[in-house]
């Protein structure tokens, strides 16, 4: 992809410190921009060997149910903004137990704007 295409995927107002090198990827296939992994593939995201330790969910309740446990199993903290996903008591207990078993934290954000 061109630098323009990659820049269009970045958050509004974010400017990389240099041109994006579209040939530089991690072993998991992430495009690296200023030390951050950009990918639309969950397997690439979770497969990276980088030192990230916090995943901030901002993708909806289905994303929590689909990917939350995997994050916690990796020993990474998970901040959930779509806490409605936790109205299922069994699911919440499973995530809590997974976090405790793997030394992770389950961080719940409440409120709206």
C-alpha positions as CSV (number, residue, x, y, z in Angstrom):
1,X,0.0,0.0,0.0
2,X,1.0,3.5,-0.5
3,X,1.8,6.0,2.3
4,X,-1.5,7.8,1.5
5,X,-3.5,4.6,1.8
6,X,-1.8,3.7,5.1
7,X,-2.3,7.2,6.5
8,X,-6.0,7.0,5.7
9,X,-6.2,4.0,8.1
10,X,-4.7,6.0,11.0
11,X,-6.8,7.9,13.6
12,X,-7.8,11.4,12.7
13,X,-5.1,13.9,13.7
14,X,-2.4,11.2,14.0
15,X,0.8,11.9,12.1
16,X,3.5,9.3,11.9
17,X,7.0,10.6,12.8
18,X,8.2,9.6,9.4
19,X,6.8,8.1,6.2
20,X,5.3,4.7,6.7
21,X,7.6,2.0,5.4
22,X,5.0,-0.3,3.8
23,X,7.6,-3.1,3.5
24,X,8.3,-3.3,7.2
25,X,6.1,-5.9,8.9
26,X,6.5,-8.0,12.0
27,X,6.8,-11.7,11.9
28,X,3.0,-11.8,12.5
29,X,2.3,-9.6,9.5
30,X,1.6,-6.3,11.3
31,X,2.5,-3.1,9.6
32,X,4.6,-1.2,12.0
33,X,4.1,2.6,12.4
34,X,6.0,4.4,15.1
35,X,6.3,1.1,17.0
36,X,2.6,0.2,16.9
37,X,1.1,-2.7,15.0
38,X,-1.6,-1.9,12.5
39,X,-3.6,-4.8,11.2
40,X,-7.2,-5.8,10.5
41,X,-6.5,-9.4,11.1
42,X,-7.0,-10.6,14.7
43,X,-4.5,-13.5,14.2
44,X,-1.9,-11.0,13.2
45,X,-2.7,-8.8,16.1
46,X,-2.5,-11.6,18.7
47,X,0.4,-13.2,16.9
48,X,2.8,-10.3,17.2
49,X,5.8,-10.8,19.5
50,X,5.8,-7.2,20.6
51,X,5.8,-6.1,24.2
52,X,2.3,-4.7,24.3
53,X,0.6,-5.3,27.6
54,X,-2.8,-3.6,27.3
55,X,-5.6,-4.2,24.8
56,X,-8.3,-1.5,24.8
57,X,-11.5,-2.9,23.3
58,X,-13.6,-0.3,21.4
59,X,-15.2,-2.6,18.9
60,X,-18.5,-3.7,20.5
61,X,-19.8,-6.5,22.6
62,X,-19.2,-9.2,19.9
63,X,-15.5,-8.3,19.9
64,X,-15.3,-8.8,23.7
65,X,-17.0,-12.2,23.3
66,X,-14.9,-13.2,20.3
67,X,-11.4,-12.0,21.5
68,X,-11.4,-11.1,25.2
69,X,-10.4,-14.4,26.6
70,X,-7.6,-14.8,24.1
71,X,-6.1,-11.5,25.2
72,X,-6.3,-12.5,28.9
73,X,-4.8,-16.0,28.2
74,X,-1.7,-14.3,26.8
75,X,-1.2,-12.5,30.1
76,X,-2.2,-9.1,28.7
77,X,-4.5,-6.7,30.4
78,X,-7.9,-6.1,28.8
79,X,-9.8,-2.8,29.1
80,X,-13.4,-3.3,28.1
81,X,-15.5,-0.3,27.0
82,X,-18.5,-2.4,25.8
83,X,-19.3,-3.7,29.3
84,X,-22.8,-4.8,28.2
85,X,-21.0,-8.0,27.0
86,X,-20.6,-8.8,30.7
87,X,-24.3,-9.1,31.5
88,X,-23.8,-12.8,30.8
89,X,-22.7,-13.9,34.3
90,X,-21.0,-17.1,33.1
91,X,-19.0,-15.2,30.5
92,X,-17.9,-12.6,33.1
93,X,-16.9,-15.3,35.5
94,X,-14.9,-17.0,32.8
95,X,-13.1,-13.8,31.9
96,X,-12.4,-13.1,35.5
97,X,-11.0,-16.6,36.1
98,X,-8.9,-16.4,33.0
99,X,-7.4,-13.1,34.0
100,X,-6.6,-14.3,37.5
101,X,-5.0,-17.6,36.1
102,X,-2.8,-15.7,33.7
103,X,-1.8,-12.7,35.9
104,X,-3.9,-10.3,33.7
105,X,-6.2,-7.6,34.7
106,X,-9.8,-7.1,33.5
107,X,-10.4,-3.4,33.4
108,X,-13.9,-2.2,33.1
109,X,-14.7,1.3,31.8
110,X,-18.1,2.7,32.4
111,X,-19.9,5.8,31.3
112,X,-20.7,7.4,28.0
113,X,-20.2,10.7,26.1
